[in-house]
Amino acid sequence: MSFDVLEKLETKIQAAVDAIDLLQMEVEELKELNGKLGEENQQLKQNHSQLDQENQQLKQQHEAWQDRLRVLLGKIDQVEESA
């Protein structure tokens, strides 16, 4: 083989090695990003769960207030009827 062919082959091999190194760094960055996004997703799920619980509590409180209001309105109606 001629010296030129070996130099071209070496250049191509070096370019391939450099490309592989860059891709490996990109893979590592993407793995880190994926981990961060996974943690963020988990936190958002926890927040969603907490908000669901709070929403349920507020709905129950709302229903309790509606029941109290109905009772009071019923009492007012009874007072008006007896008057």
Summary of the structure (lengths in Angstrom):
residues: 83
radius of gyration: 35.2
end to end distance: 118.1
largest distance: 118.5
contacts: 159
relative contact order: 0.04
helix: 96%
strand: 0%
